[in-house]
Amino acid sequence: MLKDSFKALANPTRIDILTLLSEAGKNGVKGNSGKQGELGVCKIVGSVPLSPSTISHHLNILKKAGLVKARKDRQWIYYSLDRDTIDKIKDYLTQL
């Protein structure tokens, strides 16, 4: 699983998305879901200059790699960092 996570981290757009989600969690930012640390695709698209379908593609890769979690609320999907995977990556890198 870590291999997939590192592969997903190799793309600058995905790093930008993870940074946005991290900042939303650290700064107490409530995304369009109203929950701290969660952002919807619309909010991410407003910050990353790519089409919504391209952003969704990158979010799907991050989700499959275990780096983000998705929560569906009616027709909207909200994303947040998967702290368990982030912590595993930190632990792995610390051991090197």
WOHUPE-V229510 format. One record per helix or strand. SS is the DSSP state (@ for helix, = for strand). FROM is the first residue (numbers start at 1). LEN is the number of residues. If there is no record, write none. Layout:
((SS FROM LEN) (SS FROM LEN))
//
This chain:
((@ 2 7) (@ 12 15) (= 30 1) (= 36 1) (= 39 2) (@ 41 5) (@ 52 13) (= 68 6) (= 76 6) (@ 83 13))
//
